[in-house]
Amino acid sequence: MPSLYSTNMRLKFPVLAISLEILTIILFGVFVTYDKIDAHHGPQNSSHSNEEPDFSALYPVFQDVHVMIFIGFGFLMTFLKRYSFSSVGLNMLLAAFGLQWGMLMQGLWHMHHGKIQVNIYSMINADFSTATVLISFGAVLGKTSPVQLLIMTILEITIFAMNEHLVVEILQASDVGASMVIHAFGAYFGLAVARMLYRPGLSNGHENDGSVYHSDLFAMIGTIFLWMFWPSFNSAIAESPQEQYTAVVNTYLSLAACVLSAYAISSLVEKKGKLDMVHIQNATLAGGVAVGTCADMAIGPYGAMLIGLTAGIISTVGFKFLTPVFSSKLGIQDTCGVHNLHGMPGILGGIAGIIAVALGAKSGNVVMQVAALASSVGIAIVGGAVTGLIMKLPFLGQPPDQNCFDDAVYWEVPEEEEEHEENMTHGDHSKNKAEP
């Protein structure tokens, strides 16, 4: 059997996972310490002003973001009929490692007396860093091994932290809800990885690359959690209580408007006016992505609603018409359609932010806003392409084409699935079949 499909994880995955954790613990031991919390004003060394809410006030917002990362993203990807264990389980693995690595990579740019100080803001931002990986994970869902995904996590978060520092500290662009630095970056990074890992054998589809009734219902759990908590995501790092309030209101209204346009366009483009659950699971969230950059700006409630309306339209149209083109013409097999939920709405958000700054909704430099959007997309594509080439190395254990989108390759499955697993591992002995 070719080494390209050596999917046995018994040694390579445990060794990599434990090695990465030990390395991370050593780095934490050398560089990371507690921040000192002022009883009235929160972290003493935070870059935020002393008028900010204290730790106890921001902890519920952190928990909202945490729920989005571990429940929202995880369950959103459970739509595949035989890949729910991997969707939720690998999501948890990548997020747990990613938040540790993100705290290090982001903290290196903001050290205080040679130390990275952990506070509520660094915890929120560490969760944000994992969101980029989970977005990219959606683009390659079902076609990669746990080893490949851990490699992607460590490389992507490192590159993400560099771009975030460029956008926030050097360009000083406004992107409170991270339409550019998280959503657009994560989407185009993942698409570049997917292009490097292109599989001609999947060009005509795969029997397991689809949903069943209950898997789509589980995916809607993720959608609802993300939809409900998105105002916290977009407002978590706002610089003042007024801007935090504005970000919550704008996100709240953008999401609501987005739902109406997503439902309407789904009915319009589908046969007999029926709704497509893929559109409802994903495009209804595009308003939260698109309003992110200007969430804390005085764009008016109607402005937020217009952004949400537009995001729902372009996301739904993207799922219906662009995803097939990406697969057939560009060789980008985007499993979850991250281009439609995060990529295009992320760019829309960046453009909305440019327009808002130009119109004086918030003080800032239009040129820097443009540069921030360009750097986020450009660095993501280049970084994703390099990462994809590394992930393609034969010994990293990607599954063969016929075993993609199937939990049984890397998971012990319940009794009712044993017959399917038996057929997969001992049935059709083609030359590219995975190891039992």
C-alpha positions as CSV (number, residue, x, y, z in Angstrom):
1,M,0.0,0.0,0.0
2,P,1.4,3.4,-0.9
3,S,2.8,5.4,2.1
4,L,0.6,8.3,1.0
5,Y,-2.4,6.5,2.6
6,S,-0.7,5.1,5.7
7,T,-3.6,6.1,8.0
8,N,-2.6,4.2,11.1
9,M,-2.4,6.8,13.8
10,R,-1.3,4.6,16.7
11,L,2.2,6.1,16.9
12,K,2.4,9.2,14.7
13,F,-0.6,11.0,16.3
14,P,0.1,10.4,20.0
15,V,3.8,11.3,19.5
16,L,2.9,14.5,17.7
17,A,0.1,15.5,20.1
18,I,2.1,14.9,23.3
19,S,5.3,16.5,21.8
20,L,3.3,19.6,20.9
21,E,1.8,19.8,24.4
22,I,5.1,19.3,26.1
23,L,6.7,22.0,24.0
24,T,3.8,24.3,24.8
25,I,4.1,23.7,28.5
26,I,7.8,24.4,28.4
27,L,7.2,27.7,26.6
28,F,4.5,28.6,29.1
29,G,6.9,27.9,31.9
30,V,9.4,30.2,30.4
31,F,7.3,33.1,29.1
32,V,3.8,33.0,30.6
33,T,2.6,34.4,34.0
34,Y,-0.6,35.7,35.6
35,D,-1.6,39.2,35.2
36,K,-2.3,41.3,38.3
37,I,-6.0,42.2,38.5
38,D,-7.1,45.5,39.9
39,A,-10.3,45.0,41.9
40,H,-12.0,47.9,40.2
41,H,-10.5,48.2,36.7
42,G,-9.5,44.8,35.5
43,P,-6.1,43.8,34.2
44,Q,-3.5,46.4,35.2
45,N,-1.3,45.9,32.1
46,S,-4.1,45.6,29.6
47,S,-3.9,47.9,26.5
48,H,-7.5,48.9,27.3
49,S,-8.3,52.0,29.4
50,N,-9.1,51.9,33.1
51,E,-12.7,52.7,32.2
52,E,-13.2,49.2,30.9
53,P,-15.3,46.6,32.7
54,D,-13.5,44.4,35.2
55,F,-12.7,40.7,34.9
56,S,-16.1,39.5,36.3
57,A,-17.9,41.8,33.8
58,L,-16.1,40.4,30.8
59,Y,-16.0,36.7,31.8
60,P,-19.6,36.1,30.6
61,V,-18.5,37.5,27.2
62,F,-15.5,35.2,27.1
63,Q,-17.8,32.3,27.9
64,D,-20.1,33.2,25.0
65,V,-17.1,33.2,22.7
66,H,-16.0,29.9,24.2
67,V,-19.4,28.4,23.4
68,M,-19.2,29.5,19.8
69,I,-15.7,27.9,19.4
70,F,-16.5,24.6,21.0
71,I,-20.2,24.1,20.4
72,G,-21.1,26.4,17.5
73,F,-18.3,25.6,15.1
74,G,-18.2,21.9,16.1
75,F,-21.9,21.2,15.5
76,L,-22.1,23.4,12.5
77,M,-19.9,20.8,10.7
78,T,-21.9,17.7,11.7
79,F,-23.9,17.8,8.5
80,L,-21.9,15.0,6.9
81,K,-23.7,11.7,7.3
82,R,-20.7,9.7,8.5
83,Y,-18.4,12.3,9.9
84,S,-20.0,13.7,13.0
85,F,-17.4,12.3,15.4
86,S,-14.6,14.0,13.5
87,S,-16.5,17.2,13.1
88,V,-17.1,17.7,16.8
89,G,-14.2,15.7,18.1
90,L,-11.4,17.2,15.9
91,N,-12.9,20.6,16.4
92,M,-12.4,20.2,20.1
93,L,-8.8,18.9,19.6
94,L,-7.8,21.8,17.3
95,A,-9.5,24.4,19.5
96,A,-7.9,23.1,22.7
97,F,-4.4,23.2,21.2
98,G,-5.0,26.3,19.2
99,L,-6.0,28.5,22.2
100,Q,-2.7,27.5,23.9
101,W,-0.6,28.2,20.9
102,G,-2.6,31.4,20.1
103,M,-1.9,32.8,23.6
104,L,1.8,32.3,23.0
105,M,1.9,33.6,19.4
106,Q,-0.2,36.7,20.1
107,G,1.5,37.3,23.5
108,L,5.0,37.4,22.0
109,W,4.0,40.7,20.4
110,H,2.8,42.2,23.7
111,M,5.3,41.0,26.3
112,H,5.7,42.9,29.6
113,H,9.1,42.7,31.2
114,G,9.8,39.6,29.2
115,K,6.6,37.8,30.1
116,I,3.3,37.1,28.5
117,Q,0.6,38.0,31.0
118,V,-2.6,36.1,30.9
119,N,-5.8,38.1,31.5
120,I,-9.4,38.1,30.2
121,Y,-8.4,39.9,27.0
122,S,-5.7,37.4,26.1
123,M,-8.1,34.5,26.8
124,I,-10.7,36.0,24.4
125,N,-8.1,36.7,21.8
126,A,-6.7,33.2,22.1
127,D,-10.1,31.9,21.4
128,F,-10.3,34.2,18.4
129,S,-7.1,32.8,17.0
130,T,-8.6,29.3,17.1
131,A,-11.5,30.5,15.1
132,T,-9.3,31.0,12.0
133,V,-8.2,27.3,12.2
134,L,-11.8,26.1,12.6
135,I,-12.9,28.1,9.6
136,S,-10.0,26.6,7.5
137,F,-10.9,23.2,8.9
138,G,-14.3,23.5,7.2
139,A,-12.6,23.8,3.8
140,V,-10.8,20.5,4.2
141,L,-13.3,18.7,6.3
142,G,-13.4,15.0,5.7
143,K,-10.2,14.8,3.6
144,T,-7.4,15.2,6.2
145,S,-5.9,13.3,9.1
146,P,-5.6,14.5,12.7
147,V,-1.8,14.8,12.2
148,Q,-2.3,17.0,9.2
149,L,-4.7,19.2,11.1
150,L,-2.4,19.7,14.1
151,I,0.3,20.8,11.6
152,M,-2.1,23.2,10.0
153,T,-3.1,24.6,13.5
154,I,0.5,25.4,14.5
155,L,1.4,27.0,11.2
156,E,-1.9,28.9,10.7
157,I,-2.0,30.5,14.1
158,T,1.6,31.5,13.8
159,I,0.9,33.3,10.5
160,F,-2.4,34.7,11.8
161,A,-0.7,36.3,14.8
162,M,1.8,38.0,12.5
163,N,-1.0,39.4,10.2
164,E,-3.1,40.4,13.2
165,H,-0.1,42.4,14.6
166,L,0.4,44.0,11.2
167,V,-3.3,45.0,10.9
168,V,-4.0,46.1,14.5
169,E,-0.6,47.6,15.7
170,I,1.2,48.7,12.5
171,L,-1.6,49.6,10.1
172,Q,-3.9,50.5,13.1
173,A,-7.0,49.5,11.1
174,S,-10.3,49.1,12.8
175,D,-11.7,45.5,12.7
176,V,-13.4,44.9,16.1
177,G,-15.4,41.9,14.9
178,A,-12.5,40.6,12.8
179,S,-14.2,40.3,9.4
180,M,-10.8,40.7,7.9
181,V,-8.3,39.2,10.3
182,I,-10.3,36.2,11.3
183,H,-13.1,35.4,8.8
184,A,-11.5,36.4,5.5
185,F,-8.1,35.2,6.7
186,G,-9.4,31.8,7.9
187,A,-11.5,31.3,4.7
188,Y,-8.8,32.1,2.2
189,F,-6.1,30.2,4.2
190,G,-8.3,27.2,4.1
191,L,-9.2,27.5,0.5
192,A,-5.5,27.7,-0.4
193,V,-4.8,24.6,1.7
194,A,-7.7,22.8,-0.1
195,R,-6.3,23.8,-3.5
196,M,-2.9,22.3,-2.6
197,L,-4.6,19.1,-1.3
198,Y,-6.8,18.8,-4.4
199,R,-8.1,15.3,-5.1
200,P,-9.0,14.5,-8.7
201,G,-10.7,11.4,-7.5
202,L,-13.3,13.5,-5.7
203,S,-14.1,15.7,-8.7
204,N,-17.3,13.7,-9.3
205,G,-18.4,13.7,-5.7
206,H,-18.4,11.1,-3.0
207,E,-21.2,9.0,-1.6
208,N,-20.5,10.2,1.9
209,D,-20.1,13.9,1.0
210,G,-23.7,14.7,1.9
211,S,-26.2,14.8,4.7
212,V,-29.1,12.8,6.1
213,Y,-32.1,14.2,8.0
214,H,-30.6,13.9,11.5
215,S,-27.2,15.1,10.6
216,D,-28.6,18.4,9.2
217,L,-30.6,18.8,12.4
218,F,-27.5,18.4,14.5
219,A,-25.8,21.0,12.3
220,M,-28.6,23.5,13.0
221,I,-27.6,23.2,16.7
222,G,-24.3,24.8,15.8
223,T,-26.0,27.4,13.6
224,I,-28.3,28.5,16.5
225,F,-25.5,28.7,19.0
226,L,-23.4,30.8,16.7
227,W,-26.3,33.0,15.7
228,M,-27.3,33.7,19.3
229,F,-23.8,34.4,20.6
230,W,-22.4,36.4,17.6
231,P,-23.1,39.8,19.2
232,S,-20.6,38.8,22.0
233,F,-18.0,37.8,19.4
234,N,-18.2,41.1,17.6
235,S,-18.2,43.2,20.8
236,A,-15.8,41.4,23.0
237,I,-12.8,43.6,22.4
238,A,-14.5,46.9,21.8
239,E,-12.5,49.7,23.4
240,S,-15.3,51.4,25.4
241,P,-18.8,50.5,26.8
242,Q,-20.4,52.7,24.2
243,E,-18.6,50.9,21.3
244,Q,-19.4,47.6,22.9
245,Y,-23.1,48.5,23.0
246,T,-23.0,49.7,19.4
247,A,-21.3,46.5,18.3
248,V,-24.0,44.4,20.1
249,V,-26.9,46.3,18.5
250,N,-25.4,46.4,15.0
251,T,-24.6,42.6,15.1
252,Y,-28.0,41.8,16.5
253,L,-29.8,43.7,13.7
254,S,-27.5,42.5,10.9
255,L,-28.0,38.9,11.8
256,A,-31.8,39.3,11.9
257,A,-31.9,41.0,8.5
258,C,-29.5,38.3,7.1
259,V,-32.0,35.5,8.1
260,L,-34.7,37.0,6.0
261,S,-32.6,37.5,2.9
262,A,-31.0,34.0,3.2
263,Y,-34.4,32.4,3.4
264,A,-35.8,34.4,0.6
265,I,-32.9,33.7,-1.8
266,S,-32.8,30.0,-0.9
267,S,-36.5,29.7,-1.9
268,L,-35.9,31.7,-5.1
269,V,-33.0,29.7,-6.4
270,E,-34.2,26.2,-5.5
271,K,-36.7,24.1,-7.4
272,K,-40.4,24.7,-6.6
273,G,-39.4,27.4,-4.1
274,K,-38.3,24.9,-1.4
275,L,-35.7,25.9,1.2
276,D,-32.2,24.3,1.2
277,M,-31.0,23.4,4.7
278,V,-27.4,24.1,3.6
279,H,-28.3,27.7,3.0
280,I,-30.2,28.0,6.2
281,Q,-27.3,26.5,8.3
282,N,-24.7,28.8,6.9
283,A,-26.0,31.9,5.0
284,T,-28.1,33.0,8.0
285,L,-24.8,33.6,9.9
286,A,-23.2,35.7,7.1
287,G,-24.6,38.9,8.6
288,G,-22.5,38.4,11.8
289,V,-19.4,38.0,9.7
290,A,-20.0,41.0,7.4
291,V,-20.9,43.5,10.0
292,G,-17.8,42.7,12.1
293,T,-15.3,45.3,10.9
294,C,-17.7,48.2,11.4
295,A,-19.7,46.7,14.3
296,D,-18.5,49.3,16.7
297,M,-19.0,52.2,14.3
298,A,-21.9,54.6,14.1
299,I,-23.3,53.2,10.9
300,G,-26.9,53.4,12.1
301,P,-29.2,50.5,12.7
302,Y,-30.4,50.7,9.1
303,G,-26.8,50.4,7.9
304,A,-26.2,47.2,9.9
305,M,-29.4,45.8,8.5
306,L,-28.4,46.6,4.9
307,I,-25.1,44.9,5.5
308,G,-26.9,41.8,6.9
309,L,-29.4,41.8,4.0
310,T,-26.5,41.9,1.4
311,A,-24.5,39.3,3.3
312,G,-27.4,36.8,3.2
313,I,-27.9,37.3,-0.5
314,I,-24.3,36.9,-1.6
315,S,-23.7,33.9,0.8
316,T,-26.8,32.0,-0.5
317,V,-25.9,32.7,-4.1
318,G,-22.4,31.6,-3.4
319,F,-23.5,28.2,-2.0
320,K,-25.8,27.7,-5.0
321,F,-23.6,28.8,-7.9
322,L,-20.0,29.5,-6.9
323,T,-19.2,26.3,-4.9
324,P,-19.7,24.0,-7.9
325,V,-17.5,26.3,-10.0
326,F,-14.7,26.4,-7.4
327,S,-14.7,22.6,-7.4
328,S,-14.9,22.0,-11.2
329,K,-12.9,24.9,-12.6
330,L,-10.5,26.0,-9.8
331,G,-9.8,22.7,-8.1
332,I,-10.9,24.0,-4.7
333,Q,-13.0,21.4,-3.0
334,D,-14.6,23.5,-0.2
335,T,-16.5,21.0,1.9
336,C,-18.3,23.4,4.1
337,G,-18.5,26.3,1.7
338,V,-16.3,28.6,3.9
339,H,-15.9,30.9,1.0
340,N,-19.6,31.7,1.1
341,L,-20.0,32.0,4.9
342,H,-16.6,33.6,5.8
343,G,-14.7,34.5,2.7
344,M,-17.1,36.8,0.7
345,P,-18.9,38.1,3.8
346,G,-15.5,38.8,5.3
347,I,-14.5,40.9,2.3
348,L,-17.9,42.6,2.3
349,G,-17.2,43.5,6.0
350,G,-13.8,44.9,5.1
351,I,-15.3,47.0,2.3
352,A,-18.1,48.2,4.6
353,G,-15.4,49.2,7.1
354,I,-13.6,51.2,4.4
355,I,-16.8,53.0,3.5
356,A,-17.7,53.7,7.1
357,V,-14.3,55.2,7.9
358,A,-14.4,57.2,4.7
359,L,-17.8,58.6,5.7
360,G,-16.6,59.4,9.2
361,A,-18.5,56.7,11.2
362,K,-15.2,56.3,13.1
363,S,-11.9,58.0,13.0
364,G,-9.3,56.2,11.0
365,N,-7.3,56.0,7.8
366,V,-9.1,54.7,4.7
367,V,-5.8,53.6,3.1
368,M,-4.9,51.6,6.2
369,Q,-8.3,49.9,6.1
370,V,-7.7,48.9,2.5
371,A,-4.2,47.7,3.3
372,A,-5.6,45.6,6.2
373,L,-8.0,43.9,3.9
374,A,-5.4,43.2,1.3
375,S,-2.8,41.9,3.7
376,S,-5.3,39.6,5.4
377,V,-6.4,38.0,2.1
378,G,-2.9,38.0,0.6
379,I,-1.0,36.6,3.6
380,A,-3.7,34.0,4.0
381,I,-3.5,32.7,0.5
382,V,0.3,32.6,0.5
383,G,0.5,31.1,4.0
384,G,-2.3,28.6,3.2
385,A,-0.5,27.4,0.0
386,V,2.8,26.8,1.8
387,T,0.9,25.0,4.7
388,G,-1.0,22.9,2.2
389,L,2.3,21.8,0.5
390,I,3.6,20.7,3.9
391,M,0.4,18.9,4.8
392,K,0.7,17.0,1.6
393,L,3.8,15.2,2.8
394,P,3.2,11.4,2.4
395,F,3.8,10.3,6.0
396,L,1.1,12.6,7.5
397,G,-1.6,10.0,6.9
398,Q,-4.3,11.6,4.8
399,P,-7.1,9.1,4.0
400,P,-7.5,7.7,0.5
401,D,-10.3,9.0,-1.7
402,Q,-12.7,6.2,-1.1
403,N,-12.4,6.6,2.7
404,C,-12.9,10.3,2.9
405,F,-15.8,11.8,4.9
406,D,-15.9,8.7,7.1
407,D,-15.3,8.5,10.9
408,A,-14.3,4.9,10.8
409,V,-10.9,5.7,9.4
410,Y,-9.7,7.4,12.6
411,W,-12.4,6.6,15.2
412,E,-13.9,3.6,17.0
413,V,-17.5,3.6,15.8
414,P,-20.7,2.4,17.6
415,E,-22.0,-1.1,17.1
416,E,-24.5,-0.1,14.5
417,E,-21.7,1.1,12.3
418,E,-19.5,-2.0,12.7
419,E,-20.9,-3.5,9.4
420,H,-20.0,-0.4,7.5
421,E,-16.5,-0.3,9.1
422,E,-16.0,-4.0,8.3
423,N,-16.9,-3.4,4.7
424,M,-14.6,-0.4,4.5
425,T,-11.5,-2.0,6.0
426,H,-11.8,-5.6,4.7
427,G,-14.2,-5.4,1.7
428,D,-13.0,-3.8,-1.5
429,H,-9.3,-4.2,-1.4
430,S,-8.3,-1.6,-3.9
431,K,-4.7,-0.5,-4.2
432,N,-5.3,2.7,-2.3
433,K,-7.3,1.3,0.6
434,A,-6.4,2.6,4.1
435,E,-4.7,0.4,6.7
436,P,-7.1,-1.4,9.2
